[in-house]
């Protein structure tokens, strides 16, 4: 479904990504883990088109994404739930979800998707008329994920969905992400909670200083001594 080949991104002479390659097959749950500054968020921004690339390729099925304007990429079925949630604070919960439904597929399936979102996150149904900026951090994260689902994505990209959340809330978010995957949605996750990210995924990549240093199934990653000691503290 998604193929990234030898991707390079540089900011002001500093290389954020250096020849990164990865693949996501339809129906997979793929996790990308690594320390702060590894280039994980930059990778997502490159796929979404909000940063320029200086080398390599990104293909979504048979489409060269680098030849597609960033504003059009969501119409191909790619939803990016950004780091830090970035909800529209002055708009209501329902208005935020309506913004997510802008792509063609989202507009066509609005009623179905809204029912699905409210089933996953009942608190959003209760607060549909409330300004998004008045929600708790966990509720805003639920809203950000719901906004992604509203677009009827074929690929849901989640950037640090547990950031800044209490452990019990983060656990709930991971449960809902797992539920989405079991329902058949393809997931690409960037996450610093390495244990949950690796245990949940079908396949994972470890990114450090802009390079992929390790990849494999979740069994392979969990058995790797470097992952166990450096990331899991085992």
ABEGO torsion letter per residue (X at the ends): XBBBBGBBBBBGGBBABBGBBBBBBBGBBBBBBEBBGAGAAAAAAAAAGABBBABEBBBBEABBAAABBAAAAAAAGBBBBBBGGGBBAABBAAAAAAAAAABAAAAAAAAAAAAAAAAABAAAAAAAABBAAABBAAAAAAAAAAAAAAAGBABBBBBGAABGBBAAAAAAAAAAAAAAAAAGBBBBBBBABAAAAAAABABBBBBBGGBBABBEBAAAAAABAAAAAAAAGX
